[in-house]
């Protein structure tokens, strides 16, 4: 039995080759792999001794030879194949152990050149993997070091791998080459300015009990490029497995947290914030966010951008929450919260990252793709369009409301007082309806003076301004851009309300 070994990732390959040799296998190797194995005392046959041809073109050509691919592709049960191998003095190769040049790691480097990328496009490796995978009934193909131990165990037990294992390894090899080719195609197409194709790569994170409803099946897949503020690489420290709806809600909360550098907390329910606040620390932020809407937070999700301390944990523990997310939890906080066995605690990387992130939304028969809305214009006094000018305190609250309202389902209205939400109106068919919900919520909580209001869209009529004035709103921020902006500005002047227009809208449809 013969194995051809040529790996970029050399994890465990020496031990694997040593075990194969102890089981009577011959080892054929190339280049750096051959040197490593020989230096480690493993008897190795040089690929050039098999092909009768030297490696050329800086190693670009070394395994592209009939004595390699004939040895891999020939069917052991086909007399014509056997005759062809005998006639051409080709021997069987019974195993290929190959993983590919690190193309993904290469193109991830900020200073990568096209030349660097090209030199990390593997040709011989994918060819060998595909040949071996095609002939899985006779050939074992290995592209993942994690499979070495299982393969050795089967050879020890049976003299060779089982056909069932070889089929699984074949599927894994084709997946490996498909992912590899997809990465290359995406990179080259971007360089060439082509965009009529979209290649996506997602790996299974976990199966889910069900989807939005019990009769819907669901799974959670994560991107290989999952970065900060991502659930795909979050670490769960406690609680039940996440559900489909949990993941949707948690993702929405993380998108809001991303907006803030100062200590911040958001409570979220059904993908809309029900309470949000900045504070002097995590305890202060949590307290204000919770006080903003004690009813809606029941059974909700909480996200903070600071370590959860013991004090914060003790305040959160009595409340029924589904999930708490943070960049870290103190040991004392974990002790407090872990006593609630169903409470999901997620440690999430919240490192600031300004890279462009794509957002994907499936529709029947298609996929919508857009840049994630990560840009939020800072609200400044210079944006004022009314006679009444904003105070510094109002600008601070307007900025806060503006960063929150972009994450509320349109038509969205958020009412703010002293750095925390006091009313949220989401997803109504008209803006006045959303405003009524938010303003009545603020009034019911006892907030009737010095409020600021943020709207995700412009005001086509002055009715929202009129309503806001009746509930104690003194400042409004909105995108502007309606052909009837002057009507709203005029009404604001009549009511003594400060109005700022940002020139940027943030619909969350």
Protein Blocks (a to p, Z undefined) as FASTA:
>chain_A
ZZddddfblghklmmmmmmmmnopacddehjlmmmmmmnopacddfklmnopaceehhla
mklcfklmmmmmpcfkbmklmmmmmmnopacdfbdcdddddfklmmmpmkbcfklmmmmc
cfklmmmmmmmmmmmmmpccdfbfklmmmmmmmmmmnopacfklmmmmmmmmmmmmmmmm
mmmmmmmmmmnopakbccdddddfbdcfbdfbfklccdddddfklcehiaklcccfbdcd
ddfklmmmmmmmmmmmmmpmbdcddddeehiafbdcddfblklmmmmmmmmommlmgopa
cddfbdcdfklmmmmmmpccfbdcdfbdcfklmmmmmmmmklccddddfbdcfbdcdddd
ddehiacdddddfbccdddfklpcbfbdcdfklmmmmmmmmmmmmmpccddddddeehia
fbdcehiabfklmmmmmmmmmmmnopaghiacddfbdcfbfklmmmmmmnopabdcdebh
iaklmmmmmmmmmnopacddehiacddZZ
